[in-house]
Amino acid sequence: MFHKILIANRGEIALRIIRACKEMGIKTVAVHSVADHEALHVSLADESICIGPTPSALSYLNMKAIISAAEIADADAIHPGYGFLSENAEFAEICEQCGITFIGPSAESMRLMGDKISARKTVTAAGVPILPGTNKSIESTKEAQLIAEEIGYPVIIKASAGGGGRGMKIVHSPASLANALATARSEAQAGFGKADVYIEKFCEHPRHVEIQVLGDKHGNVIHLGERDCSIQRRHQKLIEEAPCPVLTPQLREEMGSCAVAAAKASGYSSAGTVEYLLDKNSTTRDGTPAVQVEHPVTEMVTGVDIIKKEQIRSAAGILHKQEDIVIRESRHRMPDAAERSRKFTPFPGKITGYHTPGGMGVRIESAMYDQYTVLLTMIQ
C-alpha cells in the first residue's frame, strides 16, 4: 500500500480523498493555487504545497508543478480525483516515467476510450451494442449526407474528443446538415484541439443510464450497478437516482455484463463509467475513462467506497469480487451550484450563510463553509 498520496485536485473531492487516506493510514499532500490557500483541503491534509496562481491552467493543470510537488513531498502516488488531469493520458505517462503511481486508468486505456471513434471500434469488437453510425471521422459534407441518409434522420454529430455538449449538433433534415457539420467541427477544434467528428443515429427521448465499473491492473473488472442520470440541463446532470426505476433484473444483468466487457476490451483499470442511452427497444453505450462526480449515489446503494478506498485499493492491485456487490435501497443525488436565478449563469462571491441538512440517509459532500469566498475560476 502507498505511504503518501498527493491529491491533484481541490474542493470536495480532495476532502473525500483525504478522509479515505486517513482511514487507511496513508499520509496526504494537498496542492493548491494562490486563491485556494484558505480552502479546507489545504488545512486538513498532512502537508500542502502551492503550485501556482489562480487560473487552473497555471496551477491544477500545471503538470510540471504537480510532479515537482510530488517529488519534493516524496509522495509515491498521485490521486487526480475527477476533472482537471484525471483523464489526461500524457499526465499518467509522466507519472509512470517518474516512478509515481497514477491512481487511475492507464494512459493507453484513456487514449482508447477518451476518443469516441476508437471507443466505438473497441466496444463493437467486444460485442457491446452501440447506435448505428460511423467508426471514422467525417471529412466532407457529401460524406456526411450519404451517411445520414443511410442511417435515417434525425442524426447527431459528435466531437470525437468531446464532452459536455460541445461539438455536438442534432440534425433533423438534410437542409441543416452542412451548417451543423461545420459548426460541430469548429466547436470541437476550439474546445478540444481536434476537429474530428462522427455521426450516429439520434436517440430521441432516451433515459441516460450509467454503469459504474472498477478494474485492477491484472485485468479483473466488476460493475456496481447503475444510476439514472436522465434529468439534465444543458447536458449537465441535475438529479441522479440509483438504482434505475425502469430496469428489469434481466436488463440490469445484461447492461452490467456489457459494461464489464467494454472495460475489459479496453484494458481498463481503476474506477470508470459506461454510459447507456436506454429507449423502448434497445440499449446503446458510450464511455468515460475516469470516475465521475455522480459516483456518491452508487456508493450509497452498494456500500462500496468507490473514489476513495476502492480506487486506491485497485491501484494497489486489490479488487472486490462481483458476488460481493449487493444493491440496497434507492438513493437520489442532487448537486448544488453557484448560479444566478436568471439564465443560470455563474454567480461567485462570499458565502454569508451556510447550513447543511442532516438526518438518516442524508449525505453531504462539500468543501464550502460560512464566509468562504467562491471565485469565478472555481465554478467554470
C-alpha positions as CSV (number, residue, x, y, z in Angstrom):
1,M,0.0,0.0,0.0
2,F,1.1,3.6,-0.5
3,H,2.7,5.6,2.2
4,K,1.9,9.1,0.9
5,I,-0.6,10.3,-1.8
6,L,-0.5,13.7,-3.4
7,I,-4.0,14.9,-4.3
8,A,-4.0,16.8,-7.6
9,N,-7.4,18.4,-7.2
10,R,-9.4,20.7,-4.9
11,G,-12.8,21.1,-3.3
12,E,-15.0,18.3,-2.0
13,I,-13.3,15.6,-4.0
14,A,-9.9,16.5,-2.3
15,L,-11.6,16.2,1.1
16,R,-13.1,12.8,0.2
17,I,-9.6,11.5,-0.7
18,I,-8.1,13.0,2.4
19,R,-10.7,11.3,4.6
20,A,-10.1,7.9,2.9
21,C,-6.4,8.2,3.3
22,K,-6.7,9.0,7.0
23,E,-8.9,5.9,7.5
24,M,-6.3,3.8,5.6
25,G,-3.3,5.3,7.5
26,I,-1.9,7.0,4.4
27,K,-0.3,10.5,4.6
28,T,-1.7,13.2,2.2
29,V,-0.3,16.1,0.3
30,A,-2.6,18.9,-0.8
31,V,-1.7,21.1,-3.7
32,H,-3.4,24.5,-4.2
33,S,-3.5,27.7,-6.2
34,V,-2.8,31.0,-4.6
35,A,-6.6,31.7,-4.4
36,D,-7.1,28.4,-2.5
37,H,-4.8,29.0,0.4
38,E,-7.7,29.1,2.8
39,A,-9.5,26.0,1.3
40,L,-10.4,23.1,3.6
41,H,-8.4,20.5,1.8
42,V,-5.2,22.7,2.3
43,S,-5.7,22.8,6.1
44,L,-6.8,19.2,6.5
45,A,-4.0,17.4,4.6
46,D,-0.8,16.4,6.3
47,E,1.2,18.7,4.0
48,S,0.3,21.4,1.5
49,I,2.2,22.9,-1.4
50,C,1.3,26.0,-3.5
51,I,1.7,25.1,-7.2
52,G,0.8,28.4,-9.0
53,P,-1.5,31.4,-9.4
54,T,-5.3,31.3,-9.5
55,P,-6.0,30.2,-13.1
56,S,-6.4,26.4,-13.4
57,A,-4.1,26.3,-16.4
58,L,-1.3,27.7,-14.2
59,S,-2.0,25.5,-11.2
60,Y,-4.2,22.4,-11.1
61,L,-3.5,21.7,-14.8
62,N,0.2,22.5,-14.4
63,M,1.7,19.0,-14.8
64,K,5.3,20.1,-14.2
65,A,4.4,21.9,-10.9
66,I,2.4,18.9,-9.7
67,I,5.1,16.4,-10.4
68,S,7.7,18.7,-8.8
69,A,5.4,18.9,-5.7
70,A,5.1,15.1,-5.5
71,E,8.9,14.7,-5.7
72,I,9.5,17.4,-3.1
73,A,7.0,15.8,-0.7
74,D,8.3,12.2,-1.5
75,A,4.8,11.1,-2.5
76,D,4.6,7.6,-4.1
77,A,1.2,8.1,-5.7
78,I,-1.0,10.9,-7.2
79,H,-4.8,10.8,-7.0
80,P,-6.3,13.2,-9.7
81,G,-9.9,13.0,-8.4
82,Y,-12.2,13.9,-11.2
83,G,-11.9,16.7,-13.8
84,F,-8.6,18.5,-14.3
85,L,-5.9,15.9,-15.1
86,S,-7.9,12.7,-14.3
87,E,-8.4,11.9,-18.0
88,N,-5.1,13.2,-19.2
89,A,-3.1,10.3,-20.8
90,E,0.1,12.4,-21.0
91,F,0.0,13.1,-17.3
92,A,-0.5,9.4,-16.5
93,E,2.6,8.6,-18.6
94,I,4.7,11.3,-16.9
95,C,3.8,9.9,-13.5
96,E,4.9,6.4,-14.7
97,Q,8.2,7.8,-16.1
98,C,8.8,9.5,-12.7
99,G,8.1,6.3,-10.7
100,I,4.9,7.7,-9.2
101,T,1.7,5.6,-9.3
102,F,-1.2,7.4,-11.1
103,I,-4.4,6.4,-9.3
104,G,-6.5,6.0,-12.4
105,P,-6.6,4.2,-15.7
106,S,-3.6,3.6,-17.8
107,A,-2.6,6.1,-20.5
108,E,-3.4,3.6,-23.2
109,S,-6.9,3.0,-21.9
110,M,-7.5,6.7,-21.6
111,R,-6.5,7.3,-25.2
112,L,-8.6,4.4,-26.4
113,M,-11.8,5.3,-24.5
114,G,-11.3,9.0,-24.4
115,D,-11.6,9.2,-28.2
116,K,-15.2,8.2,-29.0
117,I,-14.4,6.9,-32.5
118,S,-11.8,4.5,-31.2
119,A,-14.1,3.6,-28.3
120,R,-16.8,2.7,-30.8
121,K,-14.5,0.4,-32.6
122,T,-13.2,-1.2,-29.4
123,V,-16.6,-2.0,-27.9
124,T,-18.1,-3.1,-31.2
125,A,-15.4,-5.8,-31.4
126,A,-16.3,-6.8,-27.8
127,G,-20.0,-7.4,-28.8
128,V,-21.3,-4.3,-27.0
129,P,-24.4,-2.7,-28.6
130,I,-24.0,0.8,-30.0
131,L,-26.1,3.2,-32.0
132,P,-25.8,2.9,-35.8
133,G,-23.1,5.4,-37.0
134,T,-19.6,5.9,-38.3
135,N,-16.3,4.5,-36.8
136,K,-14.2,7.1,-38.6
137,S,-14.0,10.9,-38.8
138,I,-16.3,12.7,-41.2
139,E,-14.2,14.6,-43.7
140,S,-16.8,16.2,-46.0
141,T,-20.4,17.4,-46.3
142,K,-21.0,14.9,-49.1
143,E,-19.8,12.0,-46.9
144,A,-22.0,13.2,-44.1
145,Q,-25.0,13.4,-46.4
146,L,-24.6,9.8,-47.6
147,I,-24.2,8.5,-44.1
148,A,-27.1,10.4,-42.7
149,E,-29.4,9.2,-45.5
150,E,-28.2,5.6,-44.8
151,I,-28.8,5.9,-41.0
152,G,-32.0,7.9,-41.3
153,Y,-32.8,11.3,-39.7
154,P,-32.6,12.5,-37.1
155,V,-28.8,12.1,-36.6
156,I,-26.4,13.6,-34.2
157,I,-22.9,14.9,-35.0
158,K,-20.4,14.5,-32.1
159,A,-16.9,15.6,-31.4
160,S,-14.6,12.5,-31.2
161,A,-12.7,14.1,-28.3
162,G,-15.7,15.9,-26.9
163,G,-17.9,16.1,-23.8
164,G,-20.3,18.3,-22.0
165,G,-22.3,19.1,-25.2
166,R,-19.5,20.9,-27.0
167,G,-19.1,19.9,-30.6
168,M,-22.5,18.2,-30.6
169,K,-25.3,19.0,-33.1
170,I,-28.6,17.3,-33.7
171,V,-29.7,17.3,-37.3
172,H,-33.4,16.7,-38.3
173,S,-33.2,17.2,-42.0
174,P,-30.7,17.4,-44.9
175,A,-31.1,21.2,-45.2
176,S,-29.3,21.8,-41.9
177,L,-26.6,19.1,-42.2
178,A,-23.8,21.2,-43.8
179,N,-24.1,24.1,-41.3
180,A,-24.3,21.7,-38.4
181,L,-21.2,19.8,-39.5
182,A,-19.2,23.0,-39.9
183,T,-20.3,24.3,-36.5
184,A,-19.6,21.0,-34.7
185,R,-16.1,20.8,-36.3
186,S,-15.4,24.4,-35.3
187,E,-16.5,23.8,-31.7
188,A,-14.5,20.6,-31.5
189,Q,-11.3,22.3,-32.7
190,A,-11.8,25.2,-30.3
191,G,-12.8,23.1,-27.3
192,F,-10.5,20.1,-27.6
193,G,-7.9,21.0,-30.2
194,K,-9.2,18.3,-32.5
195,A,-11.8,18.8,-35.2
196,D,-12.7,15.2,-35.7
197,V,-16.4,14.4,-35.6
198,Y,-18.5,11.4,-36.3
199,I,-22.2,10.8,-37.0
200,E,-24.6,8.4,-35.3
201,K,-28.4,7.9,-35.1
202,F,-30.0,10.3,-32.7
203,C,-31.9,8.5,-30.0
204,E,-35.0,10.7,-29.1
205,H,-36.2,11.0,-25.5
206,P,-33.9,8.3,-24.1
207,R,-33.1,7.6,-20.5
208,H,-29.4,8.3,-19.6
209,V,-28.3,5.3,-17.5
210,E,-24.7,4.8,-16.3
211,I,-23.0,1.6,-15.1
212,Q,-20.1,2.1,-12.6
213,V,-17.2,-0.2,-13.2
214,L,-14.0,-0.9,-11.2
215,G,-10.9,-2.6,-12.7
216,D,-7.5,-3.5,-11.4
217,K,-4.0,-3.8,-13.0
218,H,-4.5,-7.6,-13.5
219,G,-7.4,-7.4,-16.0
220,N,-10.2,-8.0,-13.4
221,V,-13.3,-5.9,-13.8
222,I,-16.6,-5.7,-11.8
223,H,-19.6,-3.4,-12.0
224,L,-21.5,-1.7,-9.2
225,G,-24.9,-1.5,-10.8
226,E,-26.5,1.6,-12.4
227,R,-27.7,5.1,-11.8
228,D,-30.3,7.0,-13.8
229,C,-29.0,10.5,-14.9
230,S,-31.8,11.4,-17.3
231,I,-32.7,14.8,-15.6
232,Q,-30.3,17.2,-17.2
233,R,-29.9,20.9,-18.2
234,R,-27.5,21.9,-20.9
235,H,-26.1,18.4,-21.0
236,Q,-25.2,18.7,-17.3
237,K,-26.8,16.2,-14.8
238,L,-29.1,17.7,-12.2
239,I,-30.5,14.6,-10.4
240,E,-29.2,11.0,-10.2
241,E,-31.1,8.0,-9.0
242,A,-29.9,4.6,-8.1
243,P,-31.0,2.0,-9.0
244,C,-32.8,3.0,-12.2
245,P,-36.5,2.6,-11.6
246,V,-37.3,1.1,-15.1
247,L,-34.7,-1.6,-15.4
248,T,-35.8,-5.2,-15.2
249,P,-33.4,-7.7,-13.4
250,Q,-32.6,-9.2,-16.8
251,L,-31.8,-5.9,-18.5
252,R,-29.7,-4.8,-15.5
253,E,-27.7,-8.0,-15.7
254,E,-27.3,-7.6,-19.5
255,M,-26.1,-4.0,-19.2
256,G,-23.7,-4.8,-16.4
257,S,-22.2,-7.6,-18.4
258,C,-21.8,-5.4,-21.4
259,A,-20.1,-2.7,-19.3
260,V,-17.6,-5.2,-17.9
261,A,-17.0,-6.4,-21.5
262,A,-16.3,-2.9,-22.7
263,A,-13.9,-2.2,-19.8
264,K,-12.0,-5.4,-20.4
265,A,-11.8,-4.8,-24.1
266,S,-10.0,-1.5,-23.4
267,G,-7.7,-3.0,-20.8
268,Y,-9.4,-0.7,-18.2
269,S,-8.2,-0.3,-14.6
270,S,-9.5,1.9,-11.8
271,A,-12.9,3.5,-11.5
272,G,-14.8,4.4,-14.6
273,T,-18.3,4.7,-16.1
274,V,-20.1,3.1,-19.1
275,E,-22.9,5.3,-20.2
276,Y,-26.1,4.0,-21.9
277,L,-28.9,5.5,-23.8
278,L,-32.0,3.5,-23.0
279,D,-35.0,3.6,-25.2
280,K,-38.1,1.4,-25.6
281,N,-36.4,-1.1,-27.8
282,S,-32.6,-1.1,-27.2
283,T,-29.6,0.0,-25.2
284,T,-26.5,1.6,-26.6
285,R,-23.4,2.7,-24.8
286,D,-20.7,5.4,-24.5
287,G,-17.8,5.5,-22.0
288,T,-15.9,7.8,-19.6
289,P,-12.4,6.9,-18.7
290,A,-12.5,8.2,-15.1
291,V,-14.6,8.3,-12.0
292,Q,-17.4,10.9,-12.3
293,V,-18.9,13.4,-9.9
294,E,-22.1,11.3,-9.8
295,H,-20.5,8.4,-8.0
296,P,-21.8,9.1,-4.5
297,V,-25.3,7.8,-5.3
298,T,-23.8,4.4,-6.4
299,E,-21.7,4.3,-3.2
300,M,-24.9,4.8,-1.1
301,V,-26.8,1.9,-2.7
302,T,-23.8,-0.5,-2.7
303,G,-21.9,0.5,0.4
304,V,-18.7,0.5,-1.7
305,D,-16.4,3.4,-1.3
306,I,-15.6,4.0,-5.0
307,I,-13.5,7.0,-5.4
308,K,-11.6,6.7,-2.2
309,K,-10.7,3.3,-0.8
310,E,-11.6,1.1,-3.9
311,Q,-9.8,3.4,-6.4
312,I,-6.8,3.4,-4.1
313,R,-7.1,-0.3,-3.5
314,S,-7.4,-1.2,-7.2
315,A,-4.3,0.9,-7.9
316,A,-2.5,-1.2,-5.4
317,G,-3.8,-4.4,-7.0
318,I,-6.8,-5.2,-4.7
319,L,-10.3,-5.5,-6.0
320,H,-13.7,-6.7,-4.8
321,K,-15.4,-9.8,-6.4
322,Q,-18.6,-9.3,-8.3
323,E,-20.6,-11.6,-5.9
324,D,-19.6,-9.2,-3.1
325,I,-21.7,-6.4,-4.7
326,V,-25.3,-6.1,-3.4
327,I,-27.7,-3.3,-4.5
328,R,-29.5,-1.9,-1.5
329,E,-32.2,0.7,-1.1
330,S,-32.9,3.6,-3.6
331,R,-31.0,6.8,-3.3
332,H,-31.0,10.2,-5.1
333,R,-28.2,12.8,-5.6
334,M,-28.7,16.5,-6.3
335,P,-25.8,18.8,-6.9
336,D,-25.7,22.4,-5.8
337,A,-24.3,25.2,-7.9
338,A,-23.3,28.9,-7.5
339,E,-25.6,30.4,-10.2
340,R,-27.9,33.4,-10.8
341,S,-31.6,32.6,-10.9
342,R,-31.9,34.1,-14.3
343,K,-30.2,32.2,-17.2
344,F,-28.3,30.1,-14.6
345,T,-25.0,31.9,-15.2
346,P,-22.1,31.6,-12.7
347,F,-22.5,33.7,-9.5
348,P,-19.3,33.8,-7.5
349,G,-18.9,35.6,-4.2
350,K,-18.7,35.2,-0.4
351,I,-21.0,32.7,1.3
352,T,-22.7,34.6,4.1
353,G,-24.8,31.8,5.5
354,Y,-24.2,28.0,5.2
355,H,-26.3,25.4,7.0
356,T,-26.4,21.8,5.8
357,P,-29.3,19.4,6.2
358,G,-28.8,16.2,8.2
359,G,-30.6,13.1,9.4
360,M,-30.9,9.4,8.4
361,G,-29.9,8.8,4.8
362,V,-28.6,12.3,4.2
363,R,-25.0,12.6,2.9
364,I,-23.3,15.9,2.2
365,E,-20.1,16.2,0.2
366,S,-18.9,19.8,0.2
367,A,-15.8,22.0,0.6
368,M,-17.9,25.1,1.5
369,Y,-18.1,26.8,4.8
370,D,-19.5,30.0,6.2
371,Q,-17.7,33.1,5.0
372,Y,-15.8,31.2,2.3
373,T,-15.3,33.1,-1.0
374,V,-16.2,31.3,-4.2
375,L,-14.2,32.6,-7.2
376,L,-15.3,32.5,-10.8
377,T,-12.4,30.2,-11.7
378,M,-13.7,27.7,-9.2
379,I,-17.1,27.2,-10.9
380,Q,-16.2,27.3,-14.5
